[in-house]
Amino acid sequence: MSSTAQTHKFEAEVAQVLHLVTHSLYSHKEIFLRELVSNASDACDKLRFEALGKPELLSGSGELRIDIRVDKDARTLTIRDNGIGMTRDEVIANIGTIASSGTRKYLEALSVEKKADANLIGQFGVGFYSAFVVADKVTLTTRKAGEDIATGVRWESTGTGEYTLETLDVAERGTSVTLHLKADEDEFLHAWQLRSLVARYSDHIGFPIRMPVEKDGKSTDEWEVVNQASALWTRPKSELGDEEYQNFYKHISHDFNDALAWTHNRVEGNQNFTSLLYIPAKSPFDFMGGGRDERKGLKLYVKRVFIMDAAEQLLPAYLRFVRGVVDSDDLPLNVSREILQQNRNLEKLKAACTKRVLDLLDKLAKDEPEKFATFWKEFGQVFKEGIAEDFANKERIAKLLRFASTHTGGAEQTVSLDDVIGRMKAGQDDIYYLTADGYAAARSSPQLEALKTHGIEVLLLTDRIDEWLSNYLTEYAGKKLRNVAKGDLDLSKFGGANEEQRKQAEKAAEGVVKKLKDLLGERVREVRVSARLTDSPAVLVLDEHDMSPAMQRLLKQAGHDAPESKPVLEINPTNVLVKRLESEGDNARAGDLALLLLEQARILEGQQLEDPAAYVRRVNDLLVNAA
């Protein structure tokens, strides 16, 4: 019995995705088969898990499987699974709408850039729409496992903005997707071509993929399995090649790009588990914007039975970019997220997976630095979170950190902490660093002038997270990390002024120092002669434990109160502007010059001026007087 078909309009985002897919996947249109088979596999996985608590769901339809059949006369290709199936509401939710805000941002970015990069189609769960690359009409028929025969649903669309829905009798559970192929897509009517694509893209699927046996060029009613039908991670590494690993990565991640690297391990002993962990070559769209709670990483299996996607308990949050599978023999089959949180074996499993990822990154850093540089560019900011999050591995994580420095030629050229230690000056006990809002600001900061003069390398920390990171990364390999913009800077052991010379310089500048103190009053904590400056007139310095202006800004932007501390103004008495102030007899002009020095120092620190117009007036007056 069938109800009357009702017509519905796609959400605007779905219409955009359909347009994007049909106009951008032409160069590798065979991907549609991989996406549809992958969806069918997921449906079988979900039913097998649901059947742990309700065995009756598996009755009546034999073993879980995926069937592919071609009808040359009707020009159709059908992919059918006997998995979990869908209700009418689920069909609307899964196909008629797109819930991911990331997809909306992705589409907005594409509309701005005016280009159709389809590499992220699958990542947003919209791989189903790739069917419209080769089909001018798609018919989906489904019935949810355990539901009445009369609750079947037929969904149909030509991909032009509308779809129809009707309720009908469907004898077997599961989902059938029929593609009515376009006139120029004859290649997908050939069984040998489809078998080749299955072998290439879906051989690793853990359920049988069947196709009819052909005799004399015609399909028979006899079926044969055309894939390995065993979970790839359970097979010996010696049997697997790079292409098989890469195809499996694309299956679990819905990434069109190859993985950067992977590690495949079987552990037996106190714990028995298999892990296959991948590091992507490129971060997903909006990865940083998704936040720490958006976990898309590891799939958890127990004894080859799928349990859950994105099992966040298997890796710490700073490794949330890792994709892959963990298959445990020691967890209960009825495991849930709540049970996972209380399971004693889980911490050991998490520690083991974390070690595997760090081992892999160590190997890349040592043996394949170009690949490691790619990893760092894509995921370095997230990885830095591990310094505070994973105390047990803090030293290993610190060893893998990379930063720009005064010894490199640009922001993309990075160094490790070990590199810096290897280039330290004789007698140097500290690793020096400077935080700033960007590479150019850091590189040209007056805080570095004396250090550059003495050839001392300084790390340039310019990511937003670096201000936070520096509070936790205070020591490495017995060397303290020292912010060059905080506290007193003694460079005498490197050829800088010694204690006696500094006292002489301070005595010679007593007049201008006192003058500045009087003119600036409560605006600064102190005025003193600088050991940091060789060219610039002035710079702001904080005490060792003061919060930096950048951190104060970050807290305020997040809606938090930030403790403000008055800075110390350090001056260079040999600078022409400071000398001009020292000799200025007019109190009003001297006051303007003093404020000018302070405001310039604030600008160099990335701070906002309270009265930019007054600053501009003071600069203009100085220029006019100089003329």
C-alpha positions in Angstrom: 0.0 0.0 0.0 1.4 3.4 -1.0 0.4 6.9 0.0 0.3 9.9 -2.3 3.7 11.4 -2.9 4.3 14.8 -1.3 6.6 17.4 -2.8 9.1 19.2 -0.6 11.7 21.9 -1.3 15.3 21.4 -0.3 16.8 23.7 2.3 18.8 26.5 0.5 22.1 24.9 1.7 21.1 21.6 0.2 20.4 23.2 -3.1 23.8 24.9 -3.0 25.5 21.6 -2.2 23.7 19.9 -5.1 24.9 22.7 -7.5 28.4 22.5 -6.1 28.7 18.8 -6.4 27.3 18.5 -9.9 29.6 21.2 -11.1 32.9 20.3 -9.3 33.2 16.5 -9.1 33.4 15.9 -12.8 37.1 15.2 -12.7 36.6 12.2 -10.3 33.0 11.4 -10.6 33.4 7.7 -9.8 33.8 8.8 -6.1 30.0 8.6 -5.9 30.2 4.8 -5.6 32.7 5.0 -2.7 30.4 7.5 -0.8 27.2 5.4 -1.3 29.0 2.2 -0.3 30.5 3.9 2.7 27.0 5.1 3.8 25.7 1.5 3.3 28.5 0.2 5.5 27.8 2.7 8.2 24.1 1.6 8.2 25.2 -2.0 8.6 27.5 -1.1 11.4 24.8 0.8 13.2 22.4 -2.1 13.0 24.9 -4.6 14.3 25.4 -2.3 17.4 21.7 -1.8 17.9 21.2 -5.6 17.7 23.4 -6.1 20.7 20.5 -5.0 22.9 17.7 -6.1 20.5 18.8 -9.3 18.6 15.3 -9.4 17.0 16.4 -6.5 14.7 18.6 -8.9 12.7 15.8 -11.4 12.0 14.5 -12.2 8.6 17.2 -10.8 6.2 20.3 -12.9 6.6 23.8 -11.6 7.1 24.6 -7.9 6.9 25.6 -7.1 3.3 25.7 -4.5 0.5 24.4 -5.4 -3.0 25.2 -3.6 -6.2 23.1 -4.3 -9.3 23.0 -2.9 -12.8 19.9 -2.8 -15.1 21.3 -1.9 -18.6 17.8 -1.7 -20.1 16.5 0.7 -17.5 19.9 2.5 -17.3 19.9 2.2 -13.5 22.5 1.4 -10.9 21.3 0.3 -7.4 23.2 0.1 -4.2 21.3 -1.8 -1.5 22.1 -2.5 2.2 20.1 -4.5 4.8 21.4 -2.2 7.6 19.6 0.0 10.1 17.3 1.8 7.5 15.5 5.1 8.2 12.1 6.4 9.2 10.3 9.1 7.3 11.5 11.8 9.7 15.1 10.5 9.5 15.0 10.7 5.7 13.9 14.3 5.9 16.6 15.1 8.5 19.4 13.2 6.8 18.7 14.1 3.2 16.4 17.1 3.0 18.4 19.3 5.4 21.9 20.1 6.5 22.5 20.5 10.2 26.2 21.4 10.1 26.9 25.1 10.6 30.3 24.3 9.2 28.7 23.4 5.9 27.1 26.8 5.7 30.4 28.5 6.4 32.0 26.3 3.8 29.5 27.3 1.2 29.8 31.0 2.1 33.6 30.8 1.6 33.1 29.1 -1.8 30.7 31.8 -2.9 33.3 34.5 -2.0 36.2 32.7 -3.6 34.2 31.8 -6.7 35.6 28.4 -7.0 34.3 24.9 -6.4 36.7 22.9 -4.4 34.9 19.7 -3.6 37.5 18.1 -1.3 35.3 18.6 1.7 32.0 17.3 0.4 32.2 14.0 2.3 33.5 15.6 5.5 30.1 17.3 6.1 28.1 14.1 5.7 26.7 15.1 2.3 28.5 12.5 0.2 25.0 11.1 -0.8 24.6 14.1 -3.1 27.6 12.9 -5.2 25.1 10.5 -6.8 23.8 13.5 -8.9 27.1 13.8 -10.6 26.2 10.7 -12.7 22.5 10.5 -12.3 19.7 12.8 -13.4 17.3 11.2 -10.9 17.9 9.4 -7.7 15.3 7.1 -5.9 15.9 6.0 -2.3 13.7 3.4 -0.7 14.1 2.5 3.0 12.6 0.9 6.0 13.8 1.2 9.6 14.8 -2.1 11.2 12.2 -3.3 13.7 9.4 -1.1 12.1 6.3 -2.4 10.4 6.4 -3.2 6.7 3.9 -0.4 6.0 6.3 2.3 7.3 8.6 2.2 4.3 9.6 5.4 2.6 10.4 6.4 -0.9 12.4 9.6 -1.6 13.0 10.8 -5.1 14.6 13.8 -6.7 16.1 15.1 -9.9 18.4 17.3 -7.9 16.8 20.6 -9.0 15.5 21.9 -5.7 12.7 19.6 -4.9 12.1 16.0 -3.8 9.1 13.8 -3.3 8.3 11.6 -0.3 5.7 8.8 -0.1 5.0 6.1 2.4 4.7 2.5 1.1 5.2 -1.1 2.0 8.8 -2.2 2.0 9.3 -5.9 2.6 12.9 -5.9 3.9 14.7 -3.5 6.3 17.5 -1.4 5.0 18.1 1.2 2.3 18.2 1.0 -1.5 19.6 3.8 -3.6 18.8 3.7 -7.3 20.6 6.0 -9.7 19.0 6.8 -13.1 22.1 7.4 -15.0 22.6 10.3 -17.3 22.9 9.7 -21.1 26.7 10.0 -21.1 27.5 7.8 -18.1 27.4 4.4 -19.8 30.7 3.3 -18.1 28.8 2.8 -14.9 26.5 0.2 -16.6 29.4 -2.2 -17.0 29.8 -4.7 -14.2 33.6 -5.0 -14.7 34.0 -1.3 -14.2 32.0 -1.3 -11.0 34.0 -4.3 -9.7 37.2 -2.4 -10.4 35.9 0.6 -8.5 34.9 -1.6 -5.5 38.3 -3.2 -5.5 40.0 0.2 -5.7 37.9 2.2 -3.2 35.9 -0.2 -1.0 37.8 -3.4 -0.8 38.4 -2.8 3.0 34.7 -2.6 3.8 34.1 -5.2 6.6 30.8 -6.4 5.1 30.3 -8.5 2.0 29.8 -6.3 -1.2 28.0 -8.6 -3.6 27.3 -8.3 -7.4 25.4 -10.7 -9.6 27.5 -13.4 -11.4 27.5 -12.6 -15.2 27.2 -15.3 -17.9 27.3 -14.4 -21.5 27.3 -10.8 -20.6 24.1 -11.0 -18.7 23.4 -10.9 -14.9 22.2 -14.0 -13.2 20.4 -14.6 -9.9 23.6 -15.9 -8.4 25.6 -13.5 -6.3 29.3 -13.3 -5.6 31.3 -11.3 -3.1 33.6 -8.8 -4.8 35.6 -7.3 -1.8 37.8 -8.8 0.9 34.8 -8.4 3.4 37.2 -8.3 6.4 38.0 -5.2 8.5 41.2 -3.8 7.1 42.8 -3.1 10.5 42.5 -6.8 11.3 44.7 -7.9 8.4 48.5 -8.2 8.7 50.5 -5.1 7.7 52.5 -7.3 5.3 49.3 -7.8 3.2 48.5 -4.1 3.0 49.9 -1.5 0.6 49.8 2.2 0.8 46.9 2.5 -1.6 44.8 0.2 0.6 45.7 2.3 3.7 44.9 5.5 1.9 41.5 4.2 0.6 40.6 3.1 4.1 41.5 6.6 5.4 39.3 8.2 2.8 36.4 5.9 3.8 36.5 6.7 7.5 37.4 10.4 7.2 35.4 11.3 4.0 38.6 13.2 3.0 39.4 13.4 -0.7 43.1 14.0 0.1 45.6 11.3 1.0 46.6 11.0 4.7 49.9 12.5 5.6 51.0 9.4 7.7 49.6 6.5 9.7 50.5 3.9 12.3 49.0 0.5 12.5 49.6 -1.7 15.6 48.3 -4.8 17.3 48.9 -5.0 21.0 48.6 -8.2 23.0 49.3 -8.8 26.7 47.5 -7.1 29.6 45.4 -5.4 27.0 44.5 -6.6 23.6 43.6 -4.1 20.9 44.3 -2.9 17.4 44.8 0.7 16.4 45.0 2.3 13.0 45.6 6.0 13.4 46.0 8.6 10.7 47.3 12.1 10.6 45.5 14.1 7.8 47.5 16.1 5.4 45.1 19.0 5.6 42.9 20.3 8.4 39.2 20.2 7.8 37.4 23.4 6.9 36.6 25.4 10.0 38.7 23.0 12.1 40.0 25.8 14.4 36.5 27.3 14.6 34.9 24.0 15.5 36.3 24.2 19.0 37.6 21.6 21.4 34.2 20.0 21.9 33.8 19.2 18.2 35.5 15.8 18.1 35.4 13.8 14.8 38.3 11.5 15.4 38.4 7.8 16.3 35.9 5.1 15.6 35.6 2.6 18.5 35.0 -1.1 17.8 34.8 -3.9 20.3 35.7 -7.3 18.8 35.0 -5.9 15.3 31.6 -4.6 16.3 31.2 -0.9 15.7 30.3 1.0 18.9 30.6 4.7 18.3 32.0 7.5 16.1 34.2 10.2 17.5 35.0 8.4 20.8 36.6 11.3 22.5 37.8 9.2 25.4 40.4 7.5 23.3 42.7 10.5 22.7 43.3 13.8 24.5 41.7 16.9 23.0 45.0 18.3 21.7 45.2 15.3 19.3 41.6 15.7 18.1 42.8 16.0 14.5 43.8 12.3 14.4 41.5 10.0 12.5 41.3 6.3 12.7 40.0 3.1 14.3 40.6 1.5 17.7 39.3 -2.1 18.1 39.5 -3.5 21.7 39.0 -7.0 22.9 38.7 -5.9 26.5 35.8 -3.5 26.6 32.2 -4.9 27.1 30.1 -5.1 23.9 27.3 -3.1 25.6 29.7 -0.2 26.2 28.2 3.3 26.2 29.7 6.8 26.6 28.8 6.7 30.3 30.4 3.3 30.8 33.5 4.4 28.9 34.0 7.3 31.3 34.2 4.8 34.2 36.1 2.0 32.5 39.5 1.3 34.1 41.0 -0.1 30.9 40.2 3.1 29.1 43.0 5.2 30.5 45.6 2.6 29.5 44.0 2.5 26.0 44.1 6.3 25.8 47.7 6.4 27.0 48.7 3.7 24.4 47.0 5.6 21.5 48.6 8.9 22.6 52.0 7.2 22.6 51.5 5.8 19.1 50.6 9.3 17.8 53.6 10.9 19.5 55.9 8.1 18.2 54.6 8.8 14.7 55.2 12.5 15.0 58.7 11.9 16.4 59.4 9.7 13.4 58.2 12.3 11.0 60.2 15.1 12.6 63.3 12.9 12.5 63.0 11.2 9.1 60.6 13.2 7.0 60.9 16.9 8.0 58.9 18.1 5.0 55.9 16.0 6.1 56.3 17.2 9.7 56.4 20.8 8.5 53.0 20.1 6.7 51.6 18.7 9.9 52.8 21.7 11.9 51.3 24.2 9.5 47.9 22.5 9.7 47.7 21.4 13.3 50.5 23.1 15.3 48.2 25.5 17.1 46.0 22.6 18.4 49.0 20.5 19.3 50.4 23.2 21.5 47.4 22.7 23.9 49.1 19.5 25.0 51.7 21.4 27.0 49.0 22.2 29.6 46.7 19.2 29.0 49.1 16.2 29.0 51.6 16.6 31.9 52.8 13.0 31.5 54.0 13.7 27.9 55.0 17.4 28.4 58.7 16.9 27.5 57.8 14.9 24.4 55.3 17.5 23.3 57.8 20.3 23.9 60.4 18.5 21.8 58.0 18.6 18.9 57.0 22.3 19.2 58.1 24.6 16.4 58.5 28.4 16.4 59.7 31.1 14.2 62.9 32.7 15.4 65.3 35.6 14.8 67.6 33.0 13.1 65.1 32.1 10.4 64.1 33.9 7.3 60.3 34.0 7.7 57.3 33.0 9.6 57.0 29.7 7.8 60.6 28.7 8.7 60.5 27.2 12.2 63.0 25.8 14.7 62.7 23.4 17.6 63.7 24.1 21.2 66.6 21.7 20.7 67.8 23.7 17.7 67.9 26.8 19.8 69.8 25.0 22.6 72.3 23.8 20.1 73.0 27.4 19.0 73.2 28.9 22.5 76.0 31.3 23.4 78.7 30.1 25.9 77.3 30.7 29.4 73.7 31.1 28.2 71.3 29.6 30.6 67.9 30.8 29.2 65.9 30.2 26.1 64.7 33.7 25.1 61.4 34.3 23.5 59.1 37.2 22.6 55.3 37.1 22.1 53.6 39.4 19.6 50.4 39.7 17.5 52.3 38.8 14.3 55.6 37.8 12.8 56.4 41.3 11.4 55.7 43.0 14.8 57.8 40.4 16.6 60.7 40.5 14.2 61.0 44.3 14.3 60.3 44.7 18.0 62.8 47.1 19.8 62.8 44.5 22.6 65.2 42.5 20.4 67.8 45.2 19.6 70.5 44.4 22.1 70.0 40.6 21.7 70.4 40.9 18.0 73.6 42.9 18.5 75.0 40.1 20.5 73.8 37.4 18.1 71.5 35.8 20.6 68.6 33.8 19.1 65.1 34.7 20.2 61.9 32.6 19.6 59.1 34.6 18.0 55.8 33.4 19.4 53.0 34.9 17.3 50.0 32.4 17.4 47.1 33.5 19.6 47.6 30.5 21.8 51.3 31.4 22.5 50.5 33.9 25.2 48.7 31.1 27.1 51.3 28.5 26.2 54.1 30.6 27.7 52.5 30.3 31.1 52.9 26.5 31.1 56.1 26.1 29.1 58.6 27.6 31.5 61.4 25.1 31.2 62.8 22.6 28.7 65.8 20.3 29.0 67.0 22.1 32.1 66.8 25.5 30.4 64.4 28.2 31.6 62.3 30.0 29.0 62.6 33.8 29.4 60.3 36.5 28.0 62.6 39.3 26.8 59.9 41.8 27.4 59.7 41.1 31.1 62.0 41.9 34.0 65.6 43.0 34.0 67.8 41.9 31.1 71.4 41.3 31.9 73.6 40.8 28.8 76.9 41.4 30.4 78.1 37.8 30.0 77.6 38.2 26.2 79.5 41.5 25.9 76.8 43.9 27.1 77.3 46.6 29.7 78.5 45.2 33.1 77.2 46.4 36.4 79.7 49.2 36.7 79.0 50.5 33.2 75.2 50.3 33.8 75.5 52.4 36.9 77.5 55.0 35.0 74.9 55.1 32.3 72.1 55.4 34.8 74.0 58.2 36.6 74.5 60.1 33.4 70.8 59.9 32.6 69.5 60.8 36.0 68.2 64.2 34.7 66.1 62.9 31.8 64.9 59.9 33.9 63.6 62.2 36.6 62.1 64.6 34.1 60.2 61.7 32.5 59.0 60.5 35.8 57.6 63.9 36.7 56.0 64.4 33.3 54.3 61.0 33.1 53.4 60.6 36.7 51.0 57.7 37.5 51.0 56.5 33.9 54.0 54.3 34.5 55.4 52.4 37.4 59.0 53.5 36.8 61.4 55.0 34.3 64.8 53.6 33.8 67.8 53.2 31.4 67.4 50.2 29.2 69.8 47.4 28.5 67.5 46.2 25.7 67.7 49.2 23.3 70.4 50.2 20.9 68.4 52.4 18.4 64.8 52.9 19.5 64.0 55.7 22.0 61.8 53.7 24.5 60.2 50.4 25.2 57.6 49.1 27.8 58.7 46.4 30.2 56.7 44.3 32.7 57.7 42.6 35.8 58.4 38.9 35.6 54.9 37.9 36.8 52.8 40.6 35.3 50.2 39.7 32.7 51.1 40.8 29.2 49.0 43.3 27.3 48.2 40.7 24.7 46.9 38.3 27.3 44.8 41.1 28.9 43.3 41.8 25.5 42.5 38.1 24.9 40.7 37.9 28.3 38.7 41.1 27.7 37.7 39.8 24.3 36.4 36.6 26.0 34.4 38.8 28.4 36.7 38.3 31.4 38.2 40.9 33.8 41.9 41.2 33.3 44.2 42.6 36.0 46.0 45.6 34.7 49.5 46.5 35.8 51.5 49.7 35.2 54.5 49.1 32.9 58.1 50.2 33.3 59.3 52.6 30.6 62.8 51.9 29.6 64.6 54.6 27.6 67.7 54.8 25.4 69.5 58.0 26.6 71.5 58.1 23.3 68.4 58.4 21.1 67.9 61.8 19.5 64.3 62.0 20.6 65.3 61.4 24.3 68.1 63.9 24.0 65.5 66.4 22.6 63.3 65.8 25.6 66.2 66.3 27.9 67.1 69.7 26.5 63.5 70.9 26.0 62.9 74.0 28.2 59.2 74.5 27.4 57.1 72.4 29.9 54.2 72.0 27.5 56.5 70.7 24.6 58.4 68.5 27.1 55.1 67.0 28.3 54.1 66.3 24.7 57.4 64.6 24.0 57.1 62.5 27.1 53.6 61.3 26.1 54.9 60.7 22.6 57.6 58.3 23.9 55.1 56.4 26.0 52.5 56.2 23.2 55.0 55.0 20.7 56.1 52.3 23.1 52.4 51.3 23.6 51.9 51.1 19.8 54.9 48.8 19.5 53.4 46.5 22.1 50.2 46.3 20.0 48.1 48.3 22.4 45.2 50.7 21.5 45.7 54.3 22.3 43.0 56.0 24.4 43.2 59.2 22.3 44.6 58.6 18.9 43.7 62.1 17.7 45.9 63.6 20.5 48.8 61.4 19.5 48.5 62.5 15.9 48.5 66.1 17.0 51.7 65.6 19.0 53.4 63.9 16.1 52.4 66.7 13.8 53.6 69.4 16.2 57.0 67.6 16.5 57.3 67.5 12.7 56.4 71.2 12.4 58.9 72.2 15.1 61.6 70.1 13.6 61.1 71.8 10.2 
